[in-house]
Amino acid sequence: MAPPPVAAAFSPPTSAPPSPPPNASSVPKAMLGEEEGTKKGAPPPHARPPPTGEAAGDACAVASLLAGLVAPHAGDRKTVPCSFLYDGPGSRLYDEITDLDAYYPYRAEAGLLAAHGRDIGAALPADSILVELGCGSATKTGSLVAAAAAARPGGPAATTYIGIDCSADFLDNARVNVAAAVPGLPAQNVETICALYLDGARAARAAHPAGVLAFLWLGSSVGNLAPAAAAAFVGELFAIGGGPGRCCLLLCTDLWKEGARLRAAYDDVGGVTAAFIRNGLSHALACLPGGLEAATAAGAHPDAWAYEVLINEREAQVEMVLACPAAVAPGAVAPGVAFAAGERVLMEVSRKFTPAAVEELAAAAGVTVKARWASADYAVQLLA
Ligand code: AVJ
């Protein structure tokens, strides 16, 4: 089956040097945790960005960047891996986005977890170890951990929380925040792992070979992945956990909704999202041999690229795109890379889910949706 154009956004072309593991060809490397990444600057203290691990200067990050910028198949757009969005300035801009009134997902998730926290906590296996992917400062997770602890016979003393994040900066805060939110939780029951998601999941499994692991994935970051990549990621996570019965996944997803609200959330009037996306292009260009200077000399400084938000109903996703203002000659920014005036580059995809789409994701990963809690805007589901 030919992948839809946008699914190709995350698939390295065959020329890409890094070879992803089987069955996960379109999962960003950073997410797979094949190698230790370092991240420049601080991620936002809340509302986790997608799992980055590719930093500027990282050879693999540059390889995947180049792979997305060399001439794609006819009809496909060039792409920049979304990990380039989350450098230091990008993380600060993303943090600003979560404060925007128009950016509803952050508050929608917090509201849903607040409204159904008790039920969600009680639905997690009573003996499970809570393992959060991309915990950051764990500001949203504390109440969930408290609810899970309250629902189990042994209470907080019988509860263990493990926060995984590729940025060490926030892991100390995560420990403090979880401890503060869960009175009676013994300090030794709060662990942190500085790693990419799947590496962290492996480490959690190794540290607790006999336990049931309840993976928590907040923030709808799964929306950055095309369907096949999302299924491969979830499938790999369950494989690491030991399969349903030995692990489960609490998956938070933004919901498909009318275009006007999506557009307002991703093309805010203050231009914060546009600045965030343009910063990602700056970061990406700065990693190429010609640097930002070559693009600027050609009249294509990132600030001059036009930011466009496309609401793709067919794929049920928001596409964040930049249009090049002027032709950039082949080789100017990097060997084999050229831009035409007006050419569009796909910078980020944010998939929006329906219940059926989550069912499909679960089925493709070989698991089942066991429970679902939702508001009009957002959903949390338990996969096992
Ligand atoms: C962090 C991927 C969940 O898709 O809503 C927000 C990223 N990009 N505004 C999202 C984002 C522009 C965000 N995720």
Boltz pocket constraint, residues with backbone or C-beta under 6 A from the ligand:
constraints:
  - pocket:
      binder: B
      contacts: [[A, 47], [A, 48], [A, 49], [A, 50], [A, 97], [A, 105], [A, 219], [A, 220], [A, 221], [A, 223], [A, 224], [A, 265], [A, 266], [A, 273], [A, 276], [A, 348], [A, 349], [A, 350], [A, 351]]
      max_distance: 6.0
